[in-house]
Amino acid sequence: MLFRLRHLLGLGLPVLLASCAGPMAQRQAAAPVEVGIIAINDFHGSLEPPRQSVNAPDGKGGIVPVPAGGAAWLASAIDTVRGKYANTLTVSAGDMISASQLASSLYLDEPAIGVMNRIGVDFNAVGNHEFDRGQHELLRMQNGGCEKLTAKEPCAIEPFTGAKFRYLSASTVKADGSTLFPATGLRTFGKGKGAVTIGVIGLTLKGTPDLVVPSGIAGLTFADEADTINAAIPKLKAQGADAIIVLIHQGARTQGLPDPNGCENLGGDIRPVLDRLDPRVDVVVSGHTHWSYVCDYGTLNPAKPILLTSAGVYGELVTDITLKIDPASGRVISKAAKNVIVQSVPYTSSRGPLSNTTLYPQFQPRADIAEYVARYVDASKAFTQRPIGKIDRPAAKTEGAQGGPLGNLIADAQLAATRSAGAQIAFMNPFGIRAPLVPTADGTLTFGDIYLCQPFGNNVVTATMTGAQIKATLELGLDATGPIQALAPSAGFVFTYDLKRPSGDRIVAITLDGQPLAMDKPYRVTVNGFLALGGDGFASFADKPEAVTGPTDIDALESWIKASPVREVPQEQRSVAIG
């Protein structure tokens, strides 16, 4: 009977409430309070469907690719999840902006913030990409205004009023000891004895300085993640927090059959952080790896009964988290989560057409978001729809650690663009490749296509390295201290590696134009500006002699494709894994 009555109340029948207000108030004060946490991460200004899919179980032991994403569809999915709950909190675990689609990036990601304002985000943890345009531009994202802090013009379409949600940056510390944004936030649901309060801690990974341009974070330090979280918990508890939610821009990966709700063989840099956390943390919403998972971490470490989630990337998933909180004891008595696929529209991938599936719900675009996004997409069409050349086939990035044909194509482009600086070799980091190149039926690519692939606007840099330094650099991408990333080399350069060998000694052979690379010989090497600053952990690229800055990476790619009537996508293996 109580369940039935609560159900009718949830449907909005006030007569029942009026007829038994006294007894019901007493029951509600003693009853657990349910709160829905709606979580996303790594949106990266994906205003339009990103032409990517979520691989999900097909119910028959296999997988089905589900086309997903797009801001208007994301809004509908969030609205659907939000509709399940009387009490909700909508959060994001960083990288909401930058490395964005062109329609967002051209306008300094102001439309990405506008979308999230309309969706109703409450808190967003800063990620590493939030610092791509520097801390002062990031402050403008929060506070609004049209001050010109970058090469692009702010407020080009409309005045920018800033984020209505609150950025959190518990571990980002200024010279005076204060944090760049607040470290925490609180949200209370209900009244009197039936009220519950959720404390939120938001932060980015300690390794952010390795991932952004140093000038953009001058004067900032990035504290240890676990220490920062643990220090914030007593303060939140003293302020009445019954539940603790952490939004952290750091993450994990799983293995096995793709499943956005799986947790098989969880690994990654977030695990050591979780193992050190105060067990009073209830939920950790994570990101950064662009991987999706839902994990009861207590099954891996019984001392840390934490619910760990991630919603992948580009708004392709929404995490639906249910908390039940006992207001009398001030503790979470149950928690559960599920990743919801934001199934949107069919598209053509590098492997051919991809259709919708009835195995998962399909969302319809929310009209106000679709109209808002269309304003920016239409304004950007002069850039996005300009043809730049043809390729002979789709260019795909190999899943995982290698750049594949697309990585090779980009490396070739950067080598050609820097021959005048003496370049002999070029390398591309696979993690810097954001999307495959999928041409039209006649092979045509547009500027929008190549921008989706390389949205960072890095200049390429050519410098001198010895063969021994090149080998040591390649070893950095294959060592045991971070994710494996075999750099994609330009034509004529081939290296073979064996991950079963000891870390630091995994390169088996290196050749250039068929000859062994001479360890004591200097070579001219080209990489993008991010790598040239030591990004992605490749510190040995930094501060090399005779460095010459060339064109942007996207200009190099456009010029290389345009220089041939139909540019062939290289198919040979240049980074070869054995063992």
Buried (B, 14 or more C-beta within 10 A) or exposed (E): EEEEBBEEBEEEEEEEBEEEEEEBBEEBBEBBBBBBBBBBBBBBBBBBBBBBBBBBBBEEEEBBBBBBBBBBBBBBBBBBBBEEBEBBBBBBBBBBBBBBBBBBBBBBBBBBBBBBBBBBBBBBBBBBBBBBBBBEBBBBBBEBEEEEBEEBEBBBBEEBBBBBBBBBBBBBBEEEEEBBBBBBBEBEBBEEEBBBBBBBBBBBBBBBBBBBBEEBBEEBBBBBBBEBBBBBBEEBBEEEBBBBBBBBBBBBBBEEEBBBBBBEEBEBBBBEBBBBBBEBBBBBBBBBBBBBBBBBBBEBBEEBBBBBBBBBBBBBBBBBBBBBBBBEEBEBEEBEBBBBBBBBBBBBBBEEEBEEBEBBEBBEBBEEBBEBBBBBBEBBEEBBEEEBBBBEBBBBBBEEBBBBBBBBBBBBBBBBBBBEBBBBBBBBBBBBBBBBBBBEEEBBBBBBBBBBBBBBBBBBBBBBBBBEBBBBBBBBBBBEEBBBBBBBBBBBBBBBBBBEBEEEEBBBEBEBEEEEBEEEEBBBBBBBBBBBBBBBBBEBBBEBEEBBEBBBBBBBBBBBBBEEEBBEBBEEBBBBBEE
